[in-house]
Amino acid sequence: MVFPERFSNLPEYAFPRLRGLLDAHKPGGDPIVMTIGEPKHPFPDWVGETLMGSLDGFGRYPDNNGVPPLRHAIAGWANRRYALNLDADAHVFPLNGTREGLFNACLALCPETKHGRQPVVLMPNPFYQVYAVAALAVGAEPVYVPATDATGNLPDYAGLPEDVLDRVAVAYICSPANPQGAVASRAYWQDLIALAERHDFQIFADECYSEIYRDTPPPGALEVAHQMGADPERVVIFHSLSKRSNLPGLRSGFAAGGPASIAQLKQLRSYAGAPLPEPLQAVATRAWNDETHVIASRARYQAKYAIADAVLGDVQGYTPPEAGFFLWLPVQDAEVATLKLWQDTGVRVLPGHYLAREVRGTTPGADRIRVAMVVDEQELQRGLTKLRDCLYG
Ligand SMILES: Cc1ncc(COP(=O)(O)O)c(C=O)c1O
């Protein structure tokens, strides 16, 4: 049997790798799981009735473009949130969650060559893993750019050699960042967009944590590009109901950007996509039109930031997350700390470098653990207190 080489060097995915590290060992207490970024706050209580009211949609193949009410709800939300003028037909495209969109956008939009050479796809390191596999799928060279304390926890793409920048076709960027919790400021976006204009590449902005923040809404990439008068095709943003509305199982998100980019994405997906079933689109439509549940969920995350700051505030090297729901905590050795924490307390976290690649002998995150603040406030307080006493006591 012959298998493709393309993905042969992929490391084991973070969660099976974690199971390999921990599962042969007994937890030192009732497990408190803080590994996966799966929101646990309740989703809105109208989800059931909305779904039941649209069941006849299961009898139809869903339209590739999404039903008009969903596209209008998405465009309306993005226009309110970012002061844009997106058109529901030309500029937005519903997805089955951002993960597949982030993957498919690379297939649809990354060219075969850039100036006659192999294109480069930039991504932060550590990063959300789909970016790398998307780059490999299109035969591009993935370039992993450190996003560590030293760089403000966001990648310094402008610091790359000119020769690399000239080959860049796509730059992935995540803000608010998973796992670092950093937010790209307006100035950061302006610089990145200017760099993309200079070297003619597209920015894929993964903004799925945009609604989970302390007090100031994170600026958006399309918002800044629009204010700058950049090429409308320069930026594609990706958003999701998974984190915003606590609906990770709905599999609903969207991409928004320039009309040519969205048309290309639509074209690819008219061949190979799996559009969201209509009843789920009805739920998604209502979710984008409603802000009440988002504000309530955000208030709970704000309470969680306060718990984290109170419990861990005096730990040396603790950086309060600006947004999102991850803590990115300093340790000496990520695997040693993760195993000790599990064996001593039952608190389960993720070694930071499981989300990174080794570049020139260094793997960012090997001295970090990622802690997802998705459990309820009481359990979070309990878990973080155990974590502090075990690792920093
Ligand atoms: C940074 C980041 N991007 C994208 C996703 C994908 O989310 P979804 O496909 O549920 O929208 C996640 C989920 O954990 C994530 O953390």
The ligand as an SDF file (V2000), in Angstrom:
LIG
                    3D

 16 16  0  0  0  0  0  0  0  0999 V2000
   -7.5620   29.3760   17.7280 C   0  0  0  0  0  0  0  0  0  0  0  0
   -8.6970   28.5340   17.2930 C   0  0  0  0  0  0  0  0  0  0  0  0
   -9.1280   28.6470   16.0390 N   0  0  0  0  0  0  0  0  0  0  0  0
  -10.1460   27.9110   15.5710 C   0  0  0  0  0  0  0  0  0  0  0  0
  -10.7880   27.0000   16.3890 C   0  0  0  0  0  0  0  0  0  0  0  0
  -11.8740   26.1710   15.7970 C   0  0  0  0  0  0  0  0  0  0  0  0
  -13.0930   26.4270   16.3190 O   0  0  0  0  0  0  0  0  0  0  0  0
  -14.4370   26.0370   15.5860 P   0  0  0  0  0  0  0  0  0  0  0  0
  -14.0890   25.1620   14.4070 O   0  0  0  0  0  0  0  0  0  0  0  0
  -15.2210   25.3070   16.6070 O   0  0  0  0  0  0  0  0  0  0  0  0
  -15.0480   27.3090   15.1360 O   0  0  0  0  0  0  0  0  0  0  0  0
  -10.3740   26.8440   17.7180 C   0  0  0  0  0  0  0  0  0  0  0  0
  -11.0320   25.8550   18.5890 C   0  0  0  0  0  0  0  0  0  0  0  0
  -10.5750   25.4720   19.6210 O   0  0  0  0  0  0  0  0  0  0  0  0
   -9.3000   27.6410   18.1820 C   0  0  0  0  0  0  0  0  0  0  0  0
   -8.8520   27.5480   19.4340 O   0  0  0  0  0  0  0  0  0  0  0  0
  1  2  1  0
  2  3  1  0
  2 15  2  0
  3  4  2  0
  4  5  1  0
  5  6  1  0
  5 12  2  0
  6  7  1  0
  7  8  1  0
  8  9  2  0
  8 10  1  0
  8 11  1  0
 12 13  1  0
 12 15  1  0
 13 14  2  0
 15 16  1  0
M  END
$$$$
